[in-house]
Amino acid sequence: MKHVRHFTPSLFLSLVHICLVQANYAPYFFDNGARSTNGNMALLSLSEDTPVGTHVYTLNGTDPEGDPVTYGLAYEAGSRRYFSVDKNLGNVTLIEELDREKEDEIEVIVSISDGLSTVSEKVRILVMDANDESPEFINTPYIVQVPENTPSGSSIFKIEAVDKDTGSGGSITYFLQNIHANKFTIDRHSGVLRIKTGVTLDYEKSRTHFVIVVAKDGGGKLRGDNKVFSATTTVTVNVDDIQDTPPMFIGTPYYGYVYEDTLAGSEVLTVVALDGDRGKPNSIHYCIVNGDEGSFEIGNTTGAISVIKSPNQLKKEVYELKVQASEISQEGDVSAYAFAIVTIRVVDLNNHPPTFYGENGPQNRFELTMYEHPPEGEILRGLKITVNDSDQGANAKFNLRLVGPGGIFRVVPQTVLNEAQVTIIVENSAAIDYEKFKVLTFKLLAIEVNTPEKFSSTADVVIRLLDTNDNVPKFSSDYYIARIPENSPGGSNVVAVTATDPDSGLWGEVKYSIYGTGADLFLIHPSTGIIYTQPWAVLDAEVNSKYNFYVKAEDTDGKYSLAEVFITVLDVNDHSPEFNENIQEKTMIIGSPVKIEAIDQDAEEPNNIVDYSIMQADPANVFDIDQSTGEIKLKSYIRSLDIIHNITKNKDCIWSLVVQAKDRGSPSFSTTAVLKIDITEETLHKGPMAAFLMQTKDNPMKALGVLAGVMGIMVLITIMISTAMFWRNKRSNKIMPVRRIIKKRQTPQSRTVRMEWLKFKRPSNAAEKFVVEDDAKSLHNENSNNNVQAAPVPPTIPSPPPPPILAPRGDAPGWQVPTVSGSLTPKFINKQLKKRGHGSAHNALVSELKMKFEKRNAAIGEPHI
């Protein structure tokens, strides 16, 4: 019974467990079809350029009982793990870079579990292509052998490249770099390389060609961008030689020597010829054509020339053998041949030093005449120099050296065995300059190399240079600056320019000329370079003070150089100051100055700086003048007309002054004028009408014009009023009383004082005879309206004054300055008088005024203060 109780609970639990197991359902994935990113990853495809770390899919499933599920990824053994999964969310992330070319399908075991049951499925994920591969050439390197006689346009090779991508990214086109400089073309689709049409290959010119081939794919998407990849390779085209060039002798010219102790059959020298077709050369066969006279023979294959007689049997000292080298083809035929001259000299057995020979035998001085500056690398062909050492073997080996100014020439060869033709080559053309050296002298030294005695010999090489026109005339300065006074007469020297040409003879002669817009007034001596003014030239600093032109120095061959000439015309004090035309009369209000102005037409200071002064005034203590500005003002103590009336009996307050304008030039010029000043007080001119009359005092015609205008307006208003009254009376038919006409009373004489400035008083002394009068009385009419249109009369040239009376007259009043109206003549009159001799009439006037002063001072004993 106790055992039964123990068994019963266990059995019950087992039965419950079995029931629960039987009731649990397995979870499952959703199947969302193709292109779905939510399910069991079936039918998923990824591009191989998908970045690592990208969320590529979401595993999604459910459990029928609603239990939470987890997800897992598994791979077969040995497979690479490309993905990882969040077991709770099912988010699948790429963790390994994809490569379609290595693996285009990925097998993954996906699983879903509810904790009790797990469901696993094997899915295949397709890897899609992206254009991430470049074309690759196969079977490289490309080396092609092409015979040089291959026809143009022939196909010589086929290049092949592959691209592992698919679609357009795997298609390949071919092209060549530097297609224009290339001798080849390529078919862009097949990659067949051909010789360009019209082009032939030449082994002797170029044995190898390097052709750069580019293979480019068709492009495709890679990480969102369109990419095009390409690859390059080099095709080496070796040109095979064919037989088309004759043989060539090497080491010419050939010299050989037979000594007195030479045995018959001894080898003298060996000639060497090579087939010009170096690629596949033919064998060379040698033979002596003529000149041996039975004394020499040559090896048919070796080219070694031997003497077959003893030296004492040789009848000539020099033998010239004509040797033929022939090409023998593989068939045994002679295909081409060439000739060479071999010179064999018979000499005695002596230990001689190296010896220099000319065209006529031994010579120790060689001379040559040549033009300067020969081209660099040129051979001095006029020097026929041969050097010879009659010894044998090492005893005949010596060095050549040129001793003298270094770096100008070099000598070849530098090492000689037995004999050689000496060649001197130009190294520095610039140093071979006739202007530096007329003669170049060198020592040609030959010294043995391997002998104990070191025998040597020298020869003088004298090169006399001939001049060429290799220099351009050169000015001593790039520009010349000269100054010349404006009063210089025509033909005056200005400046001398100098240019030198170091060439000799006519090439060194320099001819000068000038040109340019500023050269019209100047000439240049063609040989001395002296620039001078034209004979008719008149320089005027006031018109033009700067001249600029070019001077050219030219040799007989037309080589020239330029320099610039700057000429400044110096101002000379040749103008006198000239007063303005409105200086004759001035009105001065007490307390305010009046100003005079004179202009000097000179161009520069101090010739055009004017100083002003009062030359004569009576009394002399009334006016002051500013030396610089020309302002005239009353003495500081004169503050009213009453003070002036106390100084002089002249009540009209009109004064005459002799003023002078003098420039600061050397010599100095001056001009004098008589100025009439009307002095008034400001209190006498109150009111607008008085102010206007004061402003027009110096121009009475302006005042008359204004008064005439006012009168006209008044007449017009009167007519309009009368017309209106007439029409009014006519309409009303009333008789208006006759208006009494009241005659206007004459203006009292005392009121004419304010208008006296409109009239000019007649001169009361001799000085006033030269006043240009404005007859204001002629402007007055009976109606007193002053509306007379009178044209002003132009001023005339004043006549010379009568001779002054030296003896004083008792009944004649003393000369008074205030009564002088003025003595200034208009500017154009001054110019005319200046041409006649510095203004004779004006000078006469000043002389008379000066005499008047002297006469008055003599009469009263001292100046009036």
Secondary structure, DSSP 8 states (H G I E B T S, - for coil): -HHHHHHHHHHHHHHHHHHHHHH----EE----TT-SEES-TT-EEETT--TT-EEEEE-EE-TT----EEEEE--TT----EEE-TTT-EEEE-S---TTT-SEEEEEEEEE-SS-EEEEEEEEEEE--S----EE-S-SEEEEEETT--TT-EEEE--EE-SS-GGGG-EEEEESSSTT-SEEE-TTT-EEEE-TT----TTT-SEEEEEEEEEE--EEETTEEE--EEEEEEEEEEE--S-S--EEES-SEEEEEETT--TT-EEEE-EEE-S--SS--EEEEEEEES-TTSEEE-TTT-EEEE-S-GGG---SEEEEEEEEEEE-TTS-EEEEEEEEEEEEEE-------EEEETTEE-SEEEEEEESS--TT-B-TT--EEEE--S-GGGGEEEEEEESSTTSEEEE-SEEESEEEEEEEES-TTT--TTT-SEEEEEEEEEESS-SS--EEEEEEEEEEE--S----EESSSEEEEEEETT--TT-EEEE--EE----GGGG--EEEEESGGGTTEEE-TTT-EEEE-TT----TTT--EEEEEEEEE-TTS-EEEEEEEEEEE-------EE-GGGSEEEEETTS-EE--EE---SSTTTT-EEEEEEE-SSTTSEEE-TTT-EEEE-TT--SHHHHHHH-S-SS-EEEEEEEEEE-SSS--EEEEEEEEEEE-GGGG-SHHHHHHHHTTT-HHHHHHHHHHHHHHHHHHHHHHHHHHHHHHHHHT---------------GGGGGGGGGGS-----SGGGGG-----GGGG--TTS----------------------S--SSS----GGG-------HHHHHHHHHTTS-HHHHHHHHHHHHHHHHHHHHHSS---
